[in-house]
């Protein structure tokens, strides 16, 4: 019985094994089919991947070709955009800074509006006072010409030993012709009057001396009232001055009148620098109009080299001068020598001591001189900058105008000498000028 059970059990176990084997075989077959399918899918994927790689390679090649063709254009555009961005950024910064400055100015303007109003009122009062003072000064200058004209005329008569009325009339009639001749030389394009002629010097004294003595006191009176112009001439003691191209010395006479009228008690130590010989004319002036003035005389050529322009002694004098005057002589130098003239004028400015003032005065009718003024102003701004203070009127329409002094000249002079309407003592004389102060 036991054996039968064992046999049955073995058969059952065998059947179970056979059944499980079949199941395993079926499962393996199923897995084999799935593996084949998976392999097919992998093959398809590999094929697709190879095709995709070919397309990627084609696209990459195409992209490289496009890049090689468009790179310069792109770089140019990028460079342009970068430059444009930088420009716009700078403009934005500048605009911001302008806004900041404007706001600051608005704040300052708002806080100082009341002060500005008071300053304007003060300036208006000062301008009115200056006009009144100038009017009084011009009146004084015209009146002062009365005794000066008589003195000059009497001095010339004495030098020429002219005593009778007939001799005076004949002399003045001749001198009028000489004066007309001298005037024509001044009108010429290129001129160089022979100032060594005594009759030229006498005609100059009667026709030009007193009118040409008026700009200096007029300008000094005008400049001394300007708060922003450092015109600081000595208030006492000695005033040292240099006068270039001054002839018989009308500028010195004008300075003496100015000091006598507003700053009495000041002594003048003056130098007269000129290329021409004015012995006859200066003898009359210094013996009869300026008897107490002592001066030094130097030879000087405004368009000469260093040796002819400023010899050693005159250079030291100019360097120590409080006032330097160059009046009515630049128009005689000629355009061909403008460069040397400008260099020499700059040399004077370099030699000026701090606080010194230079005055340059010319007739407004000379167009070449106005051009020279403009060139000189440009050179001064370029080479000296803020170390100088410069004032002036160099346009004909803005020039100063000195009124005529016909009403104060002797009758015989008016009758026999000042007969033409173009006389300086009949019509107003207009001047252009520059004032340069060394800070």
C-alpha positions as CSV (number, residue, x, y, z in Angstrom):
1,X,0.0,0.0,0.0
2,X,2.8,2.2,0.9
3,X,4.5,1.5,-2.4
4,X,1.3,2.4,-4.3
5,X,1.2,5.8,-2.6
6,X,4.8,6.4,-3.4
7,X,4.2,5.6,-7.1
8,X,1.1,7.8,-7.2
9,X,3.0,10.6,-5.6
10,X,5.8,10.3,-8.1
11,X,3.4,10.3,-11.0
12,X,1.7,13.4,-9.7
13,X,5.0,15.2,-9.1
14,X,6.1,14.2,-12.6
15,X,2.9,15.6,-14.1
16,X,3.3,18.8,-12.2
17,X,6.9,19.1,-13.5
18,X,5.7,18.4,-17.1
19,X,3.0,21.1,-16.7
20,X,5.4,23.7,-15.4
21,X,7.8,22.8,-18.2
22,X,5.2,23.5,-20.7
23,X,4.3,26.7,-19.1
24,X,7.9,27.7,-19.0
25,X,8.3,26.7,-22.7
26,X,5.3,28.8,-23.6
27,X,6.6,31.8,-21.6
28,X,10.1,31.4,-23.2
29,X,8.4,31.4,-26.6
30,X,6.5,34.5,-25.7
31,X,9.7,36.2,-24.5
32,X,11.5,35.1,-27.7
33,X,8.7,36.7,-29.8
34,X,8.9,39.9,-27.7
35,X,12.7,39.9,-28.0
36,X,12.3,39.6,-31.8
37,X,9.8,42.5,-31.8
38,X,12.1,44.5,-29.6
39,X,15.0,43.9,-31.9
40,X,12.9,45.0,-34.8
41,X,12.0,48.2,-33.0
42,X,15.6,48.8,-32.1
43,X,16.6,48.2,-35.8
44,X,13.9,50.7,-36.8
45,X,15.1,53.2,-34.2
46,X,18.7,52.8,-35.3
47,X,17.6,53.3,-38.9
48,X,15.7,56.5,-37.9
49,X,18.6,57.6,-35.8
50,X,21.0,57.2,-38.7
51,X,18.6,59.1,-40.9
52,X,18.3,61.8,-38.3
53,X,22.1,62.0,-37.9
54,X,22.3,62.5,-41.7
55,X,19.8,65.3,-41.5
56,X,21.6,66.8,-38.5
57,X,24.9,66.7,-40.4
58,X,23.2,68.3,-43.4
59,X,21.7,71.0,-41.2
60,X,25.0,71.6,-39.4
61,X,26.8,72.0,-42.8
62,X,24.1,74.4,-43.9
63,X,24.4,76.4,-40.7
64,X,28.2,76.7,-41.0
65,X,27.7,78.0,-44.6
66,X,25.2,80.6,-43.4
67,X,27.4,81.6,-40.5
68,X,30.4,82.0,-42.8
69,X,28.3,84.2,-45.1
70,X,26.6,86.4,-42.5
71,X,29.4,86.8,-39.9
72,X,30.8,90.1,-41.3
73,X,27.3,91.6,-41.5
74,X,26.4,90.5,-38.0
75,X,29.7,91.7,-36.6
76,X,29.1,95.1,-38.4
77,X,25.6,95.3,-37.0
78,X,26.8,94.3,-33.6
79,X,29.6,96.9,-33.7
80,X,27.1,99.6,-34.9
81,X,24.6,98.7,-32.2
82,X,27.4,98.8,-29.6
83,X,28.5,102.2,-30.8
84,X,24.9,103.5,-30.9
85,X,24.3,102.2,-27.4
86,X,27.4,103.9,-26.1
87,X,26.5,107.2,-27.8
88,X,22.9,107.0,-26.4
89,X,24.3,106.2,-22.9
90,X,26.7,109.2,-23.1
91,X,23.9,111.4,-24.2
92,X,21.7,110.2,-21.4
93,X,24.5,110.9,-18.9
94,X,25.0,114.4,-20.4
95,X,21.4,115.1,-20.3
96,X,21.2,114.0,-16.7
97,X,24.1,116.2,-15.8
98,X,22.5,119.1,-17.6
99,X,19.4,118.6,-15.7
100,X,21.3,118.4,-12.5
101,X,23.2,121.7,-13.4
102,X,19.9,123.3,-14.4
103,X,18.3,122.4,-11.2
104,X,21.3,123.8,-9.3
105,X,21.2,127.0,-11.3
106,X,17.5,127.3,-10.7
107,X,18.0,126.9,-7.0
108,X,20.8,129.5,-7.0
109,X,18.8,131.8,-9.2
110,X,15.8,131.5,-7.0
111,X,17.8,132.2,-3.9
112,X,19.6,135.2,-5.4
113,X,16.8,136.8,-7.3
114,X,16.3,139.4,-4.7
115,X,20.1,140.1,-4.6
116,X,20.2,140.4,-8.4
117,X,17.4,142.9,-8.4
118,X,19.3,145.0,-5.9
119,X,22.5,144.6,-8.0
120,X,20.6,145.7,-11.1
121,X,19.3,148.8,-9.3
122,X,22.8,149.5,-8.1
123,X,24.2,149.1,-11.6
124,X,21.6,151.4,-13.1
125,X,22.5,154.0,-10.6
126,X,26.2,153.4,-11.3
127,X,25.6,153.7,-15.0
128,X,23.7,157.0,-14.6
129,X,26.6,158.3,-12.5
130,X,29.1,157.2,-15.1
131,X,27.2,158.9,-17.9
132,X,27.0,162.1,-15.8
133,X,30.7,161.9,-15.0
134,X,31.5,161.2,-18.7
135,X,29.4,164.2,-19.8
136,X,31.1,166.4,-17.2
137,X,34.5,165.0,-18.3
138,X,33.9,165.7,-22.0
139,X,32.8,169.2,-21.1
140,X,36.0,169.7,-19.0
141,X,38.1,168.4,-21.9
142,X,36.5,170.8,-24.4
143,X,36.9,173.7,-22.0
144,X,40.5,172.8,-21.2
145,X,41.2,173.0,-24.9
146,X,40.7,176.8,-24.9
147,X,43.8,177.8,-22.9
148,X,45.8,174.9,-24.5
149,X,45.0,176.0,-28.0
150,X,46.1,179.6,-27.2
151,X,49.2,178.3,-25.5
152,X,50.1,176.1,-28.4
153,X,49.5,178.8,-30.9
154,X,51.5,181.4,-28.9
155,X,54.3,179.0,-28.4
156,X,54.6,178.3,-32.1
157,X,54.5,182.0,-32.9
158,X,57.3,182.5,-30.3
159,X,59.4,179.7,-31.8
160,X,58.9,181.1,-35.4
161,X,59.3,184.7,-34.2
162,X,55.9,185.6,-35.7
163,X,54.6,188.9,-34.2
164,X,52.3,190.8,-36.5
165,X,48.7,189.8,-37.5
166,X,49.8,189.7,-41.2
167,X,52.6,187.3,-40.3
168,X,50.2,185.1,-38.3
169,X,47.6,185.0,-41.2
170,X,50.3,184.1,-43.7
171,X,51.8,181.5,-41.5
172,X,48.4,179.8,-40.7
173,X,47.4,179.9,-44.4
174,X,50.6,178.1,-45.3
175,X,50.3,175.7,-42.4
176,X,46.7,174.8,-43.4
177,X,48.1,173.6,-46.8
178,X,50.7,171.6,-44.9
179,X,48.0,170.1,-42.7
180,X,46.0,169.1,-45.8
181,X,49.1,167.4,-47.2
182,X,49.6,165.5,-43.9
183,X,45.9,164.5,-43.9
184,X,46.2,163.1,-47.4
185,X,49.2,161.0,-46.3
186,X,47.1,159.6,-43.5
187,X,44.4,158.6,-46.0
188,X,46.9,156.8,-48.2
189,X,47.0,153.0,-48.3
190,X,50.6,152.9,-47.3
191,X,52.1,155.9,-45.7
192,X,55.0,157.0,-43.6
193,X,54.9,160.8,-42.9
194,X,58.2,162.6,-42.5
195,X,57.7,163.8,-38.9
196,X,61.2,165.3,-38.9
197,X,59.7,168.2,-40.9
198,X,59.0,171.1,-38.5
199,X,56.0,172.3,-40.4
200,X,54.5,168.7,-40.2
201,X,55.0,168.8,-36.4
202,X,53.4,172.3,-36.1
203,X,50.4,171.2,-38.2
204,X,50.1,168.1,-36.1
205,X,50.1,170.2,-32.9
206,X,47.3,172.4,-34.0
207,X,45.2,169.8,-35.8
208,X,45.6,166.6,-33.8
209,X,47.3,167.2,-30.4
210,X,44.3,168.3,-28.3
211,X,41.7,166.0,-29.9
212,X,44.1,163.1,-29.4
213,X,44.7,164.0,-25.8
214,X,41.1,163.2,-24.9
215,X,40.7,159.4,-25.3
216,X,43.1,158.6,-22.4
217,X,41.3,160.5,-19.6
218,X,37.9,159.4,-21.1
219,X,38.9,155.7,-21.0
220,X,40.6,155.8,-17.6
221,X,37.5,157.5,-16.2
222,X,35.4,154.7,-17.8
223,X,37.5,151.8,-16.7
224,X,38.1,152.9,-13.1
225,X,34.3,152.6,-12.6
226,X,34.2,149.0,-13.8
227,X,34.2,146.7,-10.8
228,X,35.1,143.6,-12.9
229,X,38.1,145.3,-14.5
230,X,41.3,145.5,-12.4
231,X,42.3,149.0,-13.2
232,X,44.4,149.8,-10.2
233,X,46.6,152.8,-11.0
234,X,48.5,154.3,-8.0
235,X,46.4,156.5,-5.8
236,X,49.5,158.5,-4.6
237,X,53.2,158.6,-5.0
238,X,54.5,158.0,-8.5
239,X,52.7,156.6,-11.6
240,X,55.2,155.1,-14.1
241,X,54.0,155.1,-17.7
242,X,55.2,154.2,-21.2
243,X,53.9,155.8,-24.3
244,X,54.6,154.1,-27.7
245,X,54.4,156.0,-31.0
246,X,53.4,159.1,-29.0
247,X,54.8,161.9,-31.2
248,X,54.8,165.2,-29.2
249,X,52.9,163.6,-26.3
250,X,49.1,164.2,-26.5
251,X,48.5,161.0,-24.5
252,X,50.8,162.3,-21.7
253,X,48.9,165.6,-21.7
254,X,45.6,163.7,-21.4
255,X,47.0,161.6,-18.5
256,X,48.1,164.8,-16.7
257,X,44.6,166.3,-17.2
258,X,43.0,163.1,-15.8
259,X,45.3,163.0,-12.7
260,X,45.0,166.7,-12.1
261,X,41.2,166.5,-12.2
262,X,40.7,163.3,-10.1
263,X,43.9,162.2,-8.4
264,X,45.9,165.3,-7.7
265,X,49.3,164.9,-6.0
266,X,50.5,161.9,-8.1
267,X,53.8,162.3,-9.8
268,X,54.3,160.9,-13.3
269,X,57.5,159.1,-14.4
270,X,57.1,158.7,-18.1
271,X,58.9,157.2,-21.1
272,X,58.2,158.2,-24.7
273,X,59.1,155.5,-27.2
274,X,58.9,156.4,-30.9
275,X,60.8,155.8,-34.1
276,X,60.4,159.4,-35.2
277,X,62.2,162.5,-34.1
278,X,59.8,165.1,-32.5
279,X,62.4,167.5,-31.0
280,X,60.7,170.6,-32.2
281,X,57.1,169.6,-31.3
282,X,58.1,168.2,-27.9
283,X,60.1,171.3,-27.0
284,X,56.9,173.4,-27.5
285,X,54.8,170.9,-25.5
286,X,57.1,170.4,-22.5
287,X,58.1,174.1,-22.2
288,X,54.6,175.4,-22.4
289,X,52.0,172.7,-21.6
290,X,53.9,170.3,-19.4
291,X,56.7,172.3,-17.9
292,X,57.1,170.3,-14.7
293,X,57.1,166.8,-16.3
294,X,60.3,165.0,-16.8
295,X,60.4,162.1,-19.3
296,X,62.9,159.6,-20.7
297,X,63.0,159.2,-24.5
298,X,63.7,155.9,-26.2
299,X,64.0,154.9,-29.9
300,X,61.5,152.1,-30.6
301,X,60.2,150.5,-33.8
302,X,56.9,148.7,-33.3
303,X,57.6,146.4,-36.2
304,X,61.3,146.0,-35.6
305,X,63.2,143.1,-34.1
306,X,64.0,142.8,-30.4
307,X,66.9,145.2,-30.6
308,X,64.9,147.9,-32.4
309,X,61.7,147.3,-30.5
310,X,62.8,147.3,-26.9
311,X,66.4,148.1,-26.1
312,X,67.6,147.1,-22.7
313,X,66.8,150.3,-20.8
314,X,63.3,150.7,-22.3
315,X,62.4,147.0,-21.6
316,X,63.1,147.5,-17.9
317,X,61.0,150.7,-18.0
318,X,58.1,149.0,-19.7
319,X,58.3,146.1,-17.2
320,X,57.9,148.6,-14.3
321,X,55.1,150.7,-15.8
322,X,51.7,151.0,-14.3
323,X,50.2,152.3,-17.5
324,X,51.2,151.5,-21.1
325,X,49.6,153.5,-24.0
326,X,49.7,152.8,-27.7
327,X,47.6,155.3,-29.5
328,X,47.2,156.3,-33.2
329,X,50.3,154.6,-34.5
330,X,49.3,151.0,-35.4
331,X,47.6,152.2,-38.5
332,X,51.0,153.5,-39.8
333,X,52.7,150.1,-39.6
334,X,51.3,148.4,-42.7
335,X,49.7,144.9,-43.2
336,X,52.8,143.3,-44.5
337,X,54.3,143.6,-41.0
338,X,51.3,142.5,-39.0
339,X,53.0,139.3,-37.7
340,X,56.0,141.1,-36.3
341,X,53.7,143.8,-34.8
342,X,51.5,141.2,-33.1
343,X,54.6,139.5,-31.7
344,X,55.9,142.8,-30.3
345,X,52.6,143.6,-28.8
346,X,52.5,140.2,-27.1
347,X,56.0,140.9,-25.8
348,X,54.8,144.0,-24.1
349,X,52.0,142.0,-22.4
350,X,54.5,139.4,-21.2
351,X,56.7,142.2,-19.7
352,X,53.8,143.9,-18.0
353,X,53.8,143.6,-14.2
354,X,50.7,142.4,-12.3
355,X,48.2,145.2,-12.0
356,X,49.5,147.1,-15.0
357,X,47.1,148.3,-17.7
358,X,47.7,148.7,-21.4
359,X,45.5,151.0,-23.5
360,X,45.4,150.7,-27.3
361,X,43.5,153.4,-29.2
362,X,43.0,153.9,-32.9
363,X,40.7,155.9,-35.2
364,X,37.6,153.8,-36.1
365,X,37.8,154.5,-39.8
366,X,40.9,152.3,-40.4
367,X,39.5,148.8,-41.4
368,X,42.9,147.2,-41.3
369,X,43.4,148.3,-37.7
370,X,40.1,146.7,-36.6
371,X,41.2,143.4,-38.2
372,X,44.5,143.8,-36.3
373,X,42.6,144.3,-33.0
374,X,40.6,141.1,-33.6
375,X,43.8,139.1,-34.3
376,X,45.5,140.5,-31.2
377,X,42.5,139.7,-29.0
378,X,42.4,136.1,-30.4
379,X,46.2,135.7,-29.7
380,X,45.8,137.1,-26.2
381,X,43.0,134.7,-25.4
382,X,44.9,131.7,-26.8
383,X,48.3,132.4,-25.2
384,X,47.4,134.2,-21.9
385,X,43.9,132.9,-21.0
386,X,42.5,134.0,-17.7
387,X,45.7,135.8,-16.6
388,X,44.4,138.9,-18.4
389,X,41.3,141.1,-18.1
390,X,40.3,142.6,-21.5
391,X,37.8,145.3,-22.3
392,X,37.2,147.2,-25.5
393,X,35.1,148.4,-28.4
394,X,36.7,147.3,-31.7
395,X,33.7,147.7,-34.0
396,X,33.2,151.0,-35.7
397,X,29.5,151.3,-34.7
398,X,30.5,150.8,-31.0
399,X,33.5,153.1,-30.9
400,X,33.7,156.0,-28.5
401,X,33.0,159.4,-29.9
402,X,34.7,162.5,-28.7
403,X,32.7,165.7,-29.4
404,X,34.2,168.5,-31.3
405,X,36.1,171.4,-29.6
406,X,35.7,174.0,-32.3
407,X,33.9,176.4,-29.9
408,X,37.0,176.8,-27.7
409,X,39.8,177.3,-30.4
410,X,41.1,180.8,-31.1
411,X,39.1,182.7,-33.8
412,X,42.1,183.3,-36.0
413,X,42.8,179.5,-35.9
414,X,39.3,178.8,-37.0
415,X,39.5,181.4,-39.8
416,X,42.8,180.6,-41.3
417,X,43.6,177.0,-40.3
418,X,40.4,175.0,-39.6
419,X,38.6,176.0,-42.8
420,X,37.7,172.5,-44.2
421,X,34.6,170.7,-42.8
422,X,36.6,167.5,-42.4
423,X,38.7,169.0,-39.6
424,X,39.0,167.0,-36.3
425,X,37.9,170.1,-34.5
426,X,34.7,170.4,-36.5
427,X,33.3,166.8,-36.6
428,X,33.3,164.3,-33.8
429,X,36.2,161.8,-33.9
430,X,35.3,158.1,-33.3
431,X,37.8,155.8,-31.8
432,X,38.1,152.0,-31.2
433,X,40.1,150.8,-28.2
434,X,41.3,147.9,-26.1
435,X,42.2,147.8,-22.4
436,X,44.3,145.0,-21.1
437,X,45.0,144.5,-17.4
438,X,47.4,141.9,-16.0
439,X,46.0,140.0,-13.1
